[in-house]
Amino acid sequence: MASKRTIEIVKATAPVLQEHGEAITKVFYTLLFEKHPELRDVFNMTHQQKGSQQKVLANAIFQYAVHIDKLEMMGPAVESIAQKHTSLSISKEAYPIVGENLLLAIKEGLGAAATDEIIDAWAEAYGDLAAIFVSREEEIYTEREQYRGGFRGTKAFVVAQKVVESSVITSFYLKRADGTPVPQFLPGQYVALTVSVPGTTHQHTRNYSMSDSSDRDYLRISVKRETGYPEGVVSNYLHDEIHEGDVLELGMPSGEFVWQTTENPSVFISGGIGVTPLLSMYKEAVAKSTKPIVFIQCALNSDVCAFADEIEALTNHRVQAAKVYSLPLSEDVLGEHYDFKGYLTEDVLESLGVAAMSDFYFCGPTPFMANTLAVLEAYGVAESQINYEFFGPQEELELV
């Protein structure tokens, strides 16, 4: 535990970090990649170029500074980061490297205000935080090794089947190359995939959600083809160059955005490729829950809408599904091919008889996420019953 003086200093620097956090984290990543270019392999460089990774780190550092004397309040954030780290097989040896460069970045960012006392305080504080992460991540690694098909690090998987799901989404059915069982996972979790793309200078790692239930003899990931560079470098490579029989390197499934069994109904709301983790959750809920279930799939139109048949096939007297198209095609007929036109609204929820006391799970692009969060809050849904996964500071959802 940090000393009283360290806590005072770190909390006192919080306003500066809030104001200059992104500038500091940009310096941090620049230093890190200059000194350790091999670490580019474990970072999503698209997020780097967009600046979203810098924002996430800046927000995390600020929150740590604010809550250093009440670290229990950072529990969810610590768990989310620990899950990401273990998906990437980050080792405890990485923490001193990160710490060294983070302190240099803070020193540069604070300028003349960066006294030896402040830097020493942050060094102590970082050491405490690193110890928390190392401990939690080792727990996760050890736990996952005990899972059916569990392992540490990465393993080779063969593409057993490749299926086109829509004009932009393709699924890959993956089995262990050595013939052993695929790893157990919780519905909603993701897996880190690392590939070497010809014509690029380093390996690329991306997280993809499992899009099928956890009782299969394969893992299924479903990838949306992204446009542009570098956004689409991995997705286009997978769509165009990876075929049945090819081998991919995967880590153990990770993630804390998972379906939980409660006494409440479950409502799943997807936007675009956000359907993937929710489909896994939905199948688990249909199989194990006795409560009402609703799946609302939001998409542009039938051309890009994937898995609608899989979702519809599981409906029954307590399970209902609906599609919301924002830009339906001329051949998409309201009431026949989709149920609502436009965007998710309170009226859509009311039309489906959705209870506000349900547990809500949603995932999709940022504008969709922001709208869904606003709709649920207006619908009277308690914060404790709202579950989502989003890469970025909470403020981005509130301001969109």
N, C-alpha and C positions, 0 to 999 in steps of 0.2 A: 504494500500500500504506500502510495506517495506520501511524503512528509507534508505537514501542515503548510510550511512555507512554499513547497512546490505547488500545492493545490491553489494557494492564494495567487501565485504568479501566473499559473496556467489560466485560471479563471479571469485574471485581469487582462490577459492578452486575447481573450475571446472576441471582443469587439473588433480588434484589428484583423483577426483571422476571418471574421465575417465579411469585412470590407475587402480584404486583399487575398482571400483564400484561393480563388481561381488562379491568380497570378503566381502564388506560391506553388500550387500544385503543377502548374505548367512548367515552372523551373524544375520542380522535383522530377517529373517524367523526362524532361530533357536530359538532366544529369544522369538519371538511372539508365536510360537507353544509350547514352554516350559511353558510360563506363561498363555497362553490362548489356551489350546488344543482343545476347542470347535470350534475354527476358522478353524481347519483343514477341517471341513465340507463344507466350502465355497470355498476352494482352490482345484484346480486340482492337486493332489499329483503326478500324472505322470509328469506334467510339472515341479513340484518341483524336482523330482528325475533326470530328464533329464537336469535340470539347465536352461531351457528356461525361466521360470518365473523370475529367478534371473537376467537373462540378460535383460529382458524387463524392470524390475523395475530399474536396474542400468542405463539403457539408458534413462529412463524417468527422473530420478534424475539429470543426467548429462545435459539433454536438459533444464531442469528447471533452473539449475545453469547458463547455458549459456544465456538463454533468460529471466531471471528474470526481466530485465528492459524493455522487449518487449514481454509481456505475450500473446499478440494477435497472435504471431507466433506459440504458442502452442495450438491454438484453436482446430485443428483436433485431436490432442493427448488427450486433455482434454475431448473432446466429446466421443472419443472411450472408454476411461477409465470410464467415467460417465455412459455410456451405459452398460458396463460390470458390474459395481457396482450395478446399478438398477436392472439388470437381476437377481442378487444374493440377492436382498433386503438388501443391506448394509445400515445401519442406521448411522445417524450423530454421535451417541455415539461411533462408532468404530474408529473415527479419532483421539481422544486423545490417545487411546491404540496404534494405529499405530505410532503416533508421538513420544510417549515415547520410544518405542523400536527402532525406526529409529534413534533417536538422540543417543541412547546408542550404536547402531551399527556404526554410523559415528564416535563417540568418540573413539571406539575401533579401527576402521579402520585407523583413522588419527594418533593414538598413541600420542606421545609427542607433535605433532603439534596441537592437539585439545585443544586450549586454551579456557578459559571461554568465551572470546569475540566471537570466532568462533562458539561455540555451541549455545550461545545466539542468534547469527545472524541466524543460521539455525533454531532455535526454532521459531523465528519471521517469517522467510520465510515459514516454514512449516505451521504455523498458517494461513498465507495469502492463501497458496495453498489449505489448507483444507477448508477454507471458500468458495473458488471458487467452489470446488467440492460439498460441502454441498448445496450451492445455486442452482447449475445446476441440481443436482440429485433430489432436491425437486421439481424443475420445471418439470422434467421428470415424477416423481411419480404422481404429480397432474394432468399432462396432460393425463397420461395413465388411471387414474381413470375415466376420462371423455370419454374414448373410448367405443365403443360398447363392452360389456362384460368385461370392464376394472375392475381392482382391484389392491390392494397393497399387497405385500407379496407373499404368495403361495396359490394355491388352488388345490383341488383334481380333477383329470381327470381320466376317465375310458377308458381303451383300448377297443374301439368299434370294431376294426378290426386289424388283424395282417397279413401282406402280404409279402411273400418272393419275392424280386425283382431281385436278382442274387445270385450267390453262396456265396457272402459275405455281401450283403445288405438286410436288412429287414425294412419294413415300419410299423409304428404304427399310427393308426388313433385314435385321442384322442378327447373325448367330456367331458364337465363339468359334474362332478358327481351329482351336484345339479340340472341339467337340464337347467341351464341358458345358454345364448349364449357363444360361445367361443370368446376369445378376438380378437379384430381387430389388424391387424399387417401390416407392410409394406413389400413388396416383397424383400426378401434377409435377413430379420431379423431372429434371433435365439431365442430359449427359454431355460431357465435353468431347468434341471430336477435333482431332488435329490432323491437318493435311498439308502436304507440300504441293503448292500450285506452280506448275511450270511458268517461268517468266517472272516470278516474284522472288524477292531476296531472302525471305525467311518463311518459317512455317506459320500456319494460321490456325488458331484455335477458336472454335465457336461452340456455344451451348445450344442444344436443340432438345425440346421437350419430347418425352415419350408420348406417342399419340394413340396408344392402345392400352388395354388392360394389362395388369402385372402377372396374370396367370398363363401367359403364352410361352412358347419355347423360343421366342425371338424378342428382340427389342425393335420397335418401330419408331423411326423419327420421320417427320414430314417437313420438308424444306420448301420455303417460298423462294422463287427466283426473284432476286433483287436486281434493280437496274443501276447502271452507273458504276464508277470505280471510286473508292475501294469497296463500296457497299456490297456489290454483287460478286466480288472475286471468289468467295467460297461457294456461295449458292449456285452460281453459274457453272463452276467447276464440277460440283456434284451432279447437277442436272445434265450436263453435256458430256462429261468425261468418266463418270463413275457408273459402272454397269454390274450386272449380276456376276458374281464370282470374284469381284475386286475386294481388296482387303483395306479396312480402315482402322485407325487407332482410336480407341475410346477409353475414357476414364470410368470410374464408378458413378452410378446415378447419384445426384445431389439435389438439394433444394428444400426449402421450408414451406413453399407454397403448395400445400397438399390438402386433399379433402379430409375433413374430420367428421366422424360419426357423432351426431348430437340428437337431441329430441326435436329439432326443428326441421322443416322442409328444406330442401337444397335447391338453389336457383343458380344456373350457370349461364353467363352472358359472354359471348365471344365476339370479337371483332377481327375479321380477316384471319391471319395465321395464328392469332391468339386462340383459335379453336383447339390447337393441339394439346396443351396440358388439360384443358377443360374436358376434352373428349375422354381422356384417360380417367379423370375424376368421375365423370358422368357414368361411365361403364361400371366403375366400382360402386357408385351410389345405387345404381339400378340393381346390382347384384346383392348388395348388403343392407341397404336401408329399407325400412317399411314406411317411410314418410313420403309425402308428395314430392315430386321432382319436376322441375321445369328447365328446359334448355332453350335459350334464345340465341339464335345465330344471326349476327349482323354481317352483311357483306354488300359489295356493290351490286352484284347480280348473279345469275346462275352460272355464268362463265367462269367466275373465280371462286364460287362457293364450293368448298370441299367437304366431304363426309356427311352431306345432308341425308343420304340414304342410310348410312350407319346409325345416325342419330335417330331418324324416324323409325327404324326397325325395332328399336327398344321401347317405343311408346306403348302404354297400356292404360288401364283405368286410373292409375296414380302417377303416370309419367307422361308429360306432354312436351311437345317441341314446336317451335315457331321460328320462322325466318323473317328477317327485316332487311329489305333491299333498299339502298339509298338511291341507286341509279339502275333500275331494272331495264333489261333489254326489251325490245318490242315484242318478243315472243314470250317474255315472262308475264304470266297472267296472275293478277292479284286474286287470292283465294284458291288458286290451283297450284301455282309454282312457288308462291310466297304468301305470307300472311299480313305483313304490314309494309307500307311504303314510307321511306324517309329514314329517320333515326330513332334510336331508343328514346321513349318518353314515358312519363308516368301513365299516360293513357294506355300504352302497350302493356305495362305491368297490370293495370286494372282490368284490361280486356281479358288477360290470361288468368285472372283471379289470383295473382301472386300475393301472398301474405307478407306484410312488412316485417314480421317476426321470423322470416326465413333466414337461412345462412346463404349469403350471396358470394359467388366467386366470379371474377371477371378478368379478362386479359385481352390485349389488342394494342393497336397503335395509340400514340399519345392523345390525339384529339378524341378518339373513341373512349379512352380511359377517363379523360377529364369529364366528358359528357356523362358517362355512366356513373361516375362518382357523384356528380351534381344531381342526377336524377334520383339516385338512391337516397341521398341526403334529403332531398325535397319530399321523397316518398315516406319519410319518417323511419328509415332503417337505422338502427343503432350502430355506432361505429364498431362495436365489438363483433358485429355480424357481417361486416364488410371485409372481404379477403381479396387481395389482388397482388400481382407481381408486376413491378415496374422498375426499369433501369433508369434512375434519375432522382433528383431531389423531389420531395413531396410538393414543393412550391410550383414545380412545372405543371403538375396536374391541376392545381388550384388556379393557375393564371391563364391556362389555355382558353 
